[in-house]
Amino acid sequence: MAQEPKLRLVVDGVDLVGEYDDIEASTPRTVHVIPVDEGARRQVLGPASFTIVIANPSDRLYDLIDGGSAVHEVKLVADWVNNSITHLTHFHHGWVGQDGVRKMFGSLAPDREREAKWVEELPARVSTTEAEGK
């Protein structure tokens, strides 16, 4: 691999320094557009996410790509400022760019238990214990 990476990558507790050329990580935010009177709009920021693109990953690292099925603990360490960021991450996709460099993409693994979702509403006089058959 060409040069020492600026960020150190640790996946599932394994330090993978030297197994990639470069890492681009970002924490993009969702932008919610609120329609207001007469076609005007207002925008507000939602929660931050996490994305990572790894350039020239080793075969071992590239083998983690599974379409986003498995969840991996990913930690990026910026040793020169003593900072790090850790997120549960899915590795979704790999490709070879027009520049001939193999790359892989990962993003924040959603917490399916905590995400917004519709649930069945219980009838007014039924307790949760009765509804669960307890």
C-alpha positions in Angstrom: 0.0 0.0 0.0 1.3 3.4 -1.0 1.6 5.7 2.0 0.7 5.8 5.7 -3.1 6.5 6.1 -4.1 9.6 8.0 -6.9 7.7 9.8 -6.5 4.4 11.6 -9.2 1.9 10.9 -10.3 -0.7 13.5 -13.1 -3.1 12.6 -14.6 -5.4 15.2 -11.6 -4.8 17.4 -9.0 -5.6 14.7 -6.6 -2.8 13.8 -6.4 -2.7 10.0 -3.8 0.0 9.6 -1.8 -0.7 6.4 -4.6 -2.6 4.7 -6.0 0.3 2.7 -4.6 3.5 1.1 -7.2 6.1 2.1 -10.4 6.6 4.0 -13.1 9.2 3.4 -15.6 9.4 6.3 -18.5 11.8 6.7 -21.4 12.4 9.0 -24.1 13.7 6.7 -27.3 14.9 8.1 -30.8 14.4 6.9 -32.5 17.5 5.6 -36.2 17.8 6.3 -38.1 20.2 4.0 -41.2 21.8 5.6 -43.7 23.2 3.2 -45.1 26.5 4.4 -47.5 29.0 2.9 -47.6 29.9 -0.8 -44.9 27.4 -2.0 -42.2 28.6 0.4 -40.2 26.0 2.2 -38.2 25.8 5.3 -35.4 23.3 6.0 -34.3 21.8 9.2 -31.5 19.3 10.0 -32.3 15.9 11.2 -29.9 13.4 12.9 -26.4 12.7 11.7 -25.5 9.5 9.9 -22.1 8.0 9.1 -20.6 6.9 5.8 -17.2 5.6 4.9 -15.4 5.0 1.6 -12.2 3.0 1.8 -9.7 3.2 -1.1 -7.7 0.1 -2.1 -8.8 -2.2 0.7 -7.0 -5.4 1.3 -8.7 -8.7 0.4 -9.5 -9.3 4.1 -11.2 -5.9 4.4 -13.0 -6.2 1.0 -14.4 -9.5 2.1 -16.5 -7.7 4.7 -18.8 -6.4 1.9 -22.0 -8.4 2.1 -24.7 -6.0 0.9 -25.3 -4.6 4.3 -26.3 -7.8 6.1 -23.7 -8.0 8.9 -23.1 -5.3 11.5 -19.5 -4.4 12.2 -18.1 -2.0 14.9 -16.1 0.5 13.0 -13.7 2.9 14.7 -11.7 5.6 13.0 -8.8 7.0 15.0 -7.1 10.3 14.2 -4.0 9.8 16.3 -2.5 13.2 15.6 -5.4 14.9 17.4 -6.2 12.1 19.8 -9.8 11.8 18.5 -11.9 8.8 17.3 -15.4 8.0 16.1 -17.1 4.7 16.5 -20.2 3.4 14.8 -22.0 0.2 14.1 -21.6 0.0 10.3 -22.9 -2.1 7.3 -20.5 -2.6 4.4 -22.8 -2.5 1.3 -20.9 -2.2 -1.9 -17.5 -2.5 -3.6 -16.3 -1.5 -7.0 -13.3 -0.5 -9.1 -13.4 3.2 -10.0 -12.5 4.6 -13.4 -9.1 5.3 -11.9 -8.6 1.6 -11.5 -8.7 1.8 -7.7 -10.8 -0.7 -5.8 -13.1 0.9 -3.3 -15.8 -0.1 -0.7 -18.7 1.8 0.9 -20.2 1.4 4.3 -22.8 3.3 6.3 -24.4 3.6 9.7 -26.2 0.4 10.7 -29.7 1.4 11.7 -31.1 0.4 15.1 -34.3 -1.2 13.9 -35.7 -1.3 17.4 -35.5 2.5 17.8 -36.4 3.7 14.3 -39.8 5.3 13.7 -42.4 2.7 12.8 -46.1 2.2 12.9 -47.4 -0.3 15.5 -50.8 -1.8 16.1 -52.9 0.3 18.5 -54.7 -1.6 21.3 -58.4 -1.2 21.8 -59.2 1.4 24.4 -60.0 -1.0 27.3 -57.5 -3.8 26.7 -54.4 -3.8 28.8 -51.0 -4.7 27.4 -51.0 -7.8 29.6 -54.3 -9.1 28.2 -53.2 -8.3 24.6 -50.0 -10.4 25.1 -52.0 -13.3 26.6 -50.4 -13.2 30.0 
